[in-house]
Amino acid sequence: MEPATSAAAQSALSELVRAPSRADARRNYDALLRAAGEVFGAAGPDASLDEIARRAGVGNATLYRHFPTRRDLVVAVCVDDVEMLCELGERLRASEHPGRALAEWLGAYVEHVSSRRGLGAAMMTGRPEDSAVVTACREAVAVAGVGLLEPAQRAGEIRSDVDLADMLRLASAVATAAESDHADGTDSAARLLEIVLHGIVVGRP
């Protein structure tokens, strides 16, 4: 199935979470998202919500006003991360070196997967509403990835027989391997991704 357009994918994501429009409420909302990303990344989706509120500098009542349930917060963090990947993809599409742009985006994708310990799996509950979140996030990532892969292939910088599914499976495997290496996960991910790139970039020494 062909991925949706970028506008349609972004629209589907925006329907999943509704950030407040008031400036003060938006500051608290954004602070909670940042704190949740850090805490979930360190301790997984069952991490303490009290710790998230404390790190965001707000009270528990503020957290629950924005995110009534743990699931609401997990969804918001996942969607926020995917939106950042999509925005990066849009910026990189203007690059004069599409192969390098794709490599940079893959690095960000690996960081996204490896730093969000178990959040994606936490959404795989089989509930229709959670399936909708997973589907929308996957669709948006696919749109961003194809938007970088195809120009790189047209420029002869990436092997023509590589498709997006191959590329994301390899990147996810790199992220999983790096996540298990607590001592130097970042260095490990960069090294493994470089090995993957040697296999898909045309003429890479």
matplotlib code that plots the C-alpha trace (Angstrom):
import matplotlib.pyplot as plt

x = [0.0, 1.3, 1.9, -0.4, 0.7, 2.7, -0.3, -2.6, -0.1, 0.5, -3.3, -3.8, -1.1, -2.6, -5.9, -4.4, -3.4, -4.6, -2.1, -3.5, -3.5, -3.1, 0.6, 0.9, -0.9, 1.3, 4.5, 3.4, 2.3, 5.6, 7.6, 5.6, 6.3, 10.1, 10.1, 8.1, 10.4, 13.4, 11.8, 10.2, 13.5, 15.3, 12.7, 10.2, 6.5, 5.7, 7.9, 6.7, 4.3, 5.2, 8.8, 7.6, 5.6, 8.5, 11.0, 8.6, 8.3, 4.5, 2.1, 0.4, -2.9, -1.4, -0.1, -3.5, -5.3, -3.3, -3.0, -5.8, -4.3, -0.8, -1.8, -2.6, 0.9, 2.5, 0.6, 1.5, 5.3, 5.2, 3.3, 5.6, 8.7, 7.2, 6.3, 9.9, 11.1, 8.7, 9.8, 13.5, 12.6, 10.9, 14.0, 16.4, 14.5, 16.1, 19.6, 21.9, 23.2, 20.2, 22.3, 23.7, 20.3, 18.9, 21.8, 21.2, 17.5, 18.2, 20.5, 17.6, 15.3, 17.7, 18.0, 14.2, 13.7, 16.6, 15.9, 12.2, 12.6, 9.4, 7.1, 6.2, 5.6, 3.4, 1.0, 0.6, -2.4, -4.7, -7.2, -8.7, -7.7, -4.1, -4.0, -5.0, -2.1, 0.4, -0.9, -0.8, 2.7, 3.9, 2.3, 3.9, 7.3, 6.8, 6.0, 9.1, 11.3, 10.1, 10.5, 14.2, 14.9, 13.5, 15.5, 18.7, 17.9, 17.2, 20.6, 22.3, 23.5, 21.5, 21.0, 17.9, 16.9, 16.5, 13.0, 11.8, 10.7, 14.2, 15.8, 13.6, 14.0, 17.7, 17.6, 15.3, 17.7, 20.5, 18.5, 17.5, 21.2, 22.4, 19.6, 21.0, 24.5, 24.0, 27.7, 28.1, 24.7, 25.2, 28.7, 27.4, 24.4, 26.6, 29.0, 26.3, 24.5, 27.7, 28.0, 24.4, 25.1, 28.1, 25.7, 23.1, 25.1, 26.4, 30.2, 30.7, 34.4]
y = [0.0, 3.4, 5.8, 8.8, 12.3, 14.2, 16.5, 13.6, 11.8, 15.0, 15.5, 12.0, 12.6, 15.9, 14.2, 11.9, 14.6, 18.1, 20.5, 23.5, 26.8, 29.1, 30.1, 29.2, 25.9, 25.1, 25.7, 23.2, 20.7, 20.9, 20.7, 17.5, 16.0, 16.7, 15.2, 12.2, 11.5, 11.6, 9.5, 6.9, 6.7, 5.8, 3.6, 2.6, 3.2, 2.2, 4.9, 7.1, 9.8, 11.7, 11.9, 13.2, 16.0, 16.9, 17.0, 19.2, 21.6, 21.2, 19.6, 16.3, 18.0, 19.9, 16.6, 14.9, 17.9, 17.6, 13.8, 12.1, 8.6, 7.2, 6.0, 9.6, 10.7, 7.7, 8.5, 12.2, 11.4, 8.9, 11.3, 14.2, 12.1, 11.0, 14.6, 15.6, 12.9, 14.1, 17.7, 16.7, 14.7, 17.8, 20.0, 17.4, 17.0, 20.3, 18.9, 18.9, 15.5, 13.2, 10.2, 12.1, 13.5, 10.0, 8.8, 11.7, 10.9, 7.3, 8.3, 10.3, 7.3, 5.0, 7.5, 7.8, 4.0, 3.3, 6.2, 5.4, 2.2, 0.1, 3.0, 1.6, -1.8, -0.3, 0.9, -2.6, -3.5, -4.6, -1.9, -0.2, 3.3, 2.2, 0.5, 3.8, 5.5, 2.9, 3.0, 6.8, 7.0, 4.3, 6.0, 9.4, 7.8, 6.0, 9.3, 10.9, 8.0, 7.6, 11.3, 10.9, 7.5, 8.1, 11.2, 9.4, 6.5, 8.8, 10.5, 7.1, 7.5, 4.6, 1.1, 0.9, -2.5, -1.2, -0.4, 1.6, -1.6, -3.0, 0.2, 0.6, -3.0, -2.6, 0.7, -0.8, -3.7, -1.3, 0.6, -2.6, -3.8, -0.4, -0.2, -3.5, -2.0, 0.3, 1.2, 3.0, 2.8, 6.0, 4.9, 1.4, 2.7, 5.0, 2.2, -0.3, 2.2, 2.9, -0.8, -0.7, 2.3, 0.6, -2.0, 0.4, 3.5, 3.3, 3.7, 4.0, 3.1]
z = [0.0, -0.9, 2.0, 2.3, 1.5, 4.0, 4.7, 5.3, 7.6, 9.6, 9.9, 11.2, 13.9, 15.0, 15.5, 18.1, 20.6, 21.1, 22.7, 24.6, 22.8, 25.8, 26.2, 29.9, 29.5, 26.4, 28.4, 31.1, 28.4, 26.6, 29.9, 30.8, 27.4, 27.7, 31.2, 30.2, 27.3, 29.6, 32.4, 30.1, 28.2, 31.4, 33.1, 30.5, 30.2, 33.8, 35.2, 38.0, 37.0, 40.2, 39.0, 35.6, 37.2, 39.6, 36.7, 34.7, 37.6, 37.9, 40.4, 39.9, 39.3, 36.3, 34.9, 35.2, 33.8, 30.6, 30.6, 32.5, 32.1, 31.7, 28.2, 27.2, 28.2, 26.4, 23.2, 23.4, 23.8, 20.9, 18.6, 19.6, 18.7, 15.3, 14.5, 15.2, 12.8, 10.2, 10.6, 10.3, 7.2, 5.6, 6.3, 5.0, 1.7, 0.6, 0.9, -2.1, -0.9, -0.6, 0.5, 3.4, 4.2, 4.4, 6.6, 9.0, 9.2, 9.8, 12.7, 14.2, 13.7, 15.5, 18.4, 18.6, 18.8, 21.2, 23.6, 24.1, 25.9, 25.4, 24.5, 21.1, 22.5, 25.2, 22.4, 21.0, 23.1, 20.4, 21.4, 18.4, 19.6, 20.3, 16.9, 15.3, 17.1, 15.9, 12.4, 12.2, 13.6, 11.2, 8.2, 9.1, 9.4, 6.1, 4.4, 5.8, 4.9, 1.4, 0.9, 1.6, 0.1, -3.3, -4.1, -2.9, -5.2, -8.1, -7.5, -7.6, -4.0, -2.5, -3.9, -6.1, -4.7, -1.1, 0.0, 3.0, 4.9, 4.5, 5.7, 8.8, 9.8, 9.7, 11.6, 14.2, 14.7, 15.2, 17.8, 19.6, 19.7, 21.0, 23.6, 25.2, 25.3, 28.3, 28.6, 25.2, 23.5, 21.5, 20.2, 19.5, 17.5, 15.4, 14.7, 13.8, 11.6, 9.7, 8.9, 7.6, 5.5, 4.0, 2.6, 1.1, 0.0, -3.6, -3.8, -0.1, 0.7]

ax = plt.figure().add_subplot(projection="3d")
ax.plot(x, y, z, "-o")
ax.set_aspect("equal")
plt.show()
